[in-house]
Amino acid sequence: MPIDLNTLGTIASIASFILAFVFWWLASKQTENARRTLDEIKDKIMSWQEKMNTAAINLIEARPEVIAQKVSLEEAKNNSEFMSRIADVVEKLANEANAESTGYKMAIIRELLAHQKSMIVERDKIKADTIIAQQERKPKQEDNK
């Protein structure tokens, strides 16, 4: 039985085409699976990085130096506002002073100024105590290294 080469070539071409289509279809499925997997990995990594960044920021913000800086800034703002209000009150009391109310108004002014002085002295004392405590901790920490 003679084998026709044209028929055999046609069958081989058709088989090749079918195999190429099957390989293309399998490759596209694998590509889609790989893309989904990579997207999941990317999402996990981005989520992980976001959590790490948040944790790092929280650690930095929780450091005593950062907290102390924020507290000092708020304290300075409040003291500035308070000093401005006291200055306004003292100025008003001084302008309204007359022979009858001078002693009373001077007593109020004295109390306001004494209060402000005690606040400033107490704040500076707290700062000095904190600095001394930090200086005392430094040698102990260096000894532990």
Residue, then its C-alpha position, 0 to 999 in steps of 0.5 A: m500500500p503506497i503512502d501518499l506524501n501529500t496526505l501525510g503532509t496535510i495530516a502532519s500540518i493539521a496535527s501541528f496546528i492543533l498541537a500549537f493551538v493546544f500549547w497556546w491555550l495551555a500557555s495562556k492559562q498558565t500565564e493567567n494563573a501566574r499573573r493572578t499569583l503575582d498580583e496576590i504576592k504584590d498585594k501581600i507585599m504592599s500590605w506588608q510594607e504598609k504595615m511595616n511603615t505604620a509600625a515604624i512610624n508608631l515606634i518613632e512617634a512613641r519615642p520619648e524624645v518625639i513625645a517630649q518634643k510634641v509636649s514642649l511645642e504644645e506647652a510653648k503654644n499654651n504658655s504664649e497664649f496664657m502670657s498674652r492673656i495675662a498681659d492684656v489683663v494686667e494692662k486693663l487693670a493698670n489702665e482702670a486703676n484709680a485711688e479706690s481700687t489701686g490696692y485691690k488691682m495691684a494685689i490681683i496683678r501681683e497674684l497673676l505675676a506670682h502664678q506665672k513666675s511659679m509656672i515658669v520656675e516649676r517648668d524649668k525645674i521639671k526640665a532640669d530634673t529630666i535632663i539630670a535623669q537622662q544623664e544618669r541613665k546614659p552611663k548605666q546604658e553605656d556600662n551595659k553595652 
